[in-house]
Amino acid sequence: MPEHDPRTVASYDWSASSLGDPARWPVPLRVAADLLLNSPLPGLIVWGRETILVFNEAYAALAGIGCGRVPGGSVPSVLPPPLAGAGAALQGAWSGQPGVIPGAALSFRHPEGPREHRCDLRLTPLQDGGGGVGGVHILLAPPAGLPALAEPDSADSALRILVVEDNLDSQYLVCEMLKAFGHEADGVAHPDDALELLGKQRYHVLFSDVSLPGMSGVDLARRALGDNPALKVIFASGYGDSLLRHLDFPYLSLQKPYELDQLQDALAKVARLPAPAR
């Protein structure tokens, strides 16, 4: 991934914003804001029905005039183009349904005139900490390419990643991190579901917990590599690397809990792993 200075909620002064002290924010908002502010892709969070906005530097650079200062935290006077263009998908997200608007054409005001931007709007509901939906994360992702999977030509290329994690909260957060980094990510909880997906479409990376119900992540990786030797493997484990010794295929591993920069570093390295010998 391209290098950039890390940004988190703690990087900014929120005292003058409508959100106030981050220590009092619901946990889902703090996590989503950290992911957003550290993402190289433009994105924003709509929080509360009064439409409080949080956005990152990539969005501010794209949005131009009238965007306000990063990281936001105030109710806008003019509805931003991503919200205006989201329509029914935004209402669906407020009802708890994730949505994608492919090929959205947005127009932003700049001193030299309107600037058109085409993207896929990816909407993810954010919990309010009490069982309801407190906000919506909107990512302005590059438009999806052709259905055929092209091999990444560098460590900076977008990857298609299958996440296998039986803790659903962890699975959700990892997938959102990966999408915030500009990758495509699908998440499943059981190895059987992973094998079914791997049989239907090609992935660049299998990112699996080592300990899974019914089958270990190691055995899952072996079966997946048998069908697709070009697949790269990243393991996550809370029990150290004792189960990963003497494996007969290349892999990377992350020790739980891991940090955002560790995940980014693993993704940058995984494309350079050699393919297993057949």
N, C-alpha and C positions, 0 to 999 in steps of 0.2 A: 504494500500500500504506500501511497505517497506520504512522505514525512510531513508532519505539521505539529505545531506546538499543542500539547494536550490542553483541553479546556474541560472544566467540570463546573457544576453549580458553585463550588467554593471559589472559582476564579473571578466571580463577579460580586458586586455590591447590589443587593436586592432591596435595600432599606427604603428606597423611593418607589418601588414597584408595587403593583396591586397585590402581589403574592406575599410580600413580607418576608420574614425570616425563614430560610429554607429548613431550619431545624423543626419547624412546625408543619412542613408540607407532608402530605401523604407519601408513603414510601414509593408507590408506583410513579408518582410525579417526579420525585427526586431521581429515581433510576432512569426514567425516560429522558429527563432533561440532561443528565450526564451523557447518555448515549447521543442525544441530539447535538449537544454542544461540542462533542468530540468527533462528530462525523464530518468527513470532507464533502458530503453531498448536501445540497440545500434541503432544509426541512424546517418545520415549525410545529409547535404544540398549541392547540386550542384548549384552554382550561376553563371549565365552568360555563354555564349558560350565558354569562355576561360577556363571553368571548375574550378572555385574557390571553394574550399571545406571548409565546416564548419562541425565539428563532435563533439560528446559528449564524456565524459569519458568512458562510457560503450562501445562505439565503439573502442576507443583507446586501451582499455584493451583486446578486442577481436582481433583487427587487428594486434597488435604486431609490428614486425620490420618494419621500414619504414613508419609508420603511421604519424609521426610528433607529434608536441605538441598540446594538446587541447588548444584552440578550432579550430585550423587550420586557414583558411583564406587565403591560398595560393594555387597556381596551382600545382598539384602533378606531380612528374617526372614519376611515374608509375601509370597506371590506377588502382584504387582500385577494389578489387573483386566484390563489389556490383554493380559498374558501368559496369564492364566487363560482369557480369552475367545478367544484366537487358535487354540488347539487344534492341529488337523492342519496348518493353514496355517503355524504357527510351525515345525513339524517340516519342512514343505516348504521353508521359507526356509533352515533350517539345511542342507538338501540342495542349496541354490543356486537354488530356484525362487521368484521374487517372487509375492506373493499379495495378494488383496483380500478382506476380509470385509465385505460391504455391510450397513449398518444394524445394526451390533453394539450391543447394549444393555449398558452398563457401569454398575456401581454403586460409588460412592466414598463413604467414610465422612467425614462432617463433624460438627462439634460439634452442629449443629442436627438431625442425622439423616442418613440415606443420601441421596445425590444421584445421580439417574439421568442418564446422558449417552449419547445415541445418536450414533454416528459410523460412518464407514467406516474400518476398520483397514487401512492400507496397509503391507505388509511388504516390505522390500527387503534381500536378503542383502548383507553387507559382506565384502569379501575380507580375508584376514589378511596379505597381502603375500607369501605363499609359495605361492599357487595354490589355497588352500582357503578355506572360509568361516569367518571369525573372529567374526562377530556378525550381528545383525539390527537394522535401523532400523525402528521402528514409528511411523507417523504417524497421529494421530487426526484424520482429515480430515472436513470437513462432509459429511453424506450427499449422494450424487449426486442431482441434481434430475431433472427430466423429460428425456427424450431430445431434445426440441426445444431448439435453442440460443437462449437469450435474449440480447439485446444487453446488454453491461455498462452500468449506469446511472451509474457513477462510476469514478474512478481506483482506488477501493478494491475494486471488484468482482472476483470470480474470473474468470480468462480461460481459454479453451481454446486451447492453443498447440501448433503443430507445429514441432519442432526438426529442422533439416536440417543434419547435421554428419557428414562422412565419417570423422573421428577418433572411434572408438567410445568411447574413454575420456572424451573431452571431451563427447560426446553424452550419455553416462550422467550425468556430473556436472551438466551444464546441466539435464537433465530433473529430477534430484533437487533441485537448487536451486529450480526452478520449483514443484515439488510442495511443498517446504518452505515456500514463500511462500503456499501455499493455492490454486495454480492447477492445472489439468489439463494434462498435457504428454505428447505422443507424440513419439518420436524415430525418424528414419530416416537412412540414410547416403547414399542416391542420389536425385537429382531425380525419376527415374521413379517410385520408391516414394512420394515426396512427392505427385506429381500424382495417383497412384492413391488415396491417402488423402484428398486434397483433393476428389476426385470423389465420395467416399463419405459424407463428413460435413463439416459447417461448422466452421471455426475462427475465433476472433477475431484471432489473431496468427500470422504466419509469421515464425519466427526462424531465419534461414538464414546459413550461411557464404557468403561471396562466391565463393570458389574451391571448386568441386565437380566431381566426375567427370562428363563428358559434357555438362554444361550449367552455365553460371554461375548463381550465386544471383540475379543481376539478371534473367536471362532466365526463371528459374523464377518469380520474383515477378511478372513481366509476364504470364506465362501464367495464374498463379493469380488475378491481379486481373481478367483477362478473364472468368473464370467467377464471381468473387465480388468485386465492386468495393468492398465494405465491409471487406474484409480489411486489417488493419494489418500493416506490414512493419518488422522490425528486422533489420539486417545485422550480422554479425560479421566482422571482417577483420584479418588479421595484416600487411597490406600497405598500410595507410593507406586514404584515401578516393579515390584516383585513379580507380578503376573506378566510382565512384558519382557522378561529376560529371554535371550536366545531365540527371538522370533526370526523367522526365515524370510521376512519381507521388510522393506524400509517403512518407517513411521516416525511421527513426532508425538510427544506426550506433554500434557499440561497437568500440573498438580492442582486439584481443587483445594481451596477456592483460588482462582486465577484472576488477574487484573486485565483491563482492556488492552493495555499495551502488550501484555504477554500473548493475548489472542491475536492481535494484529501482527506481532512478530512471527508467530507460528504460521499464519496464513501467508506471510511474505516468503517464508522459507519452504513451505510445503511444495510449491510449484517447482522447486529446484531438486526435489528428491528424485532419484533414479527410479525407473520402472522396475518392478520385480522381474528376475530372470524366470523364464518359463521352463 
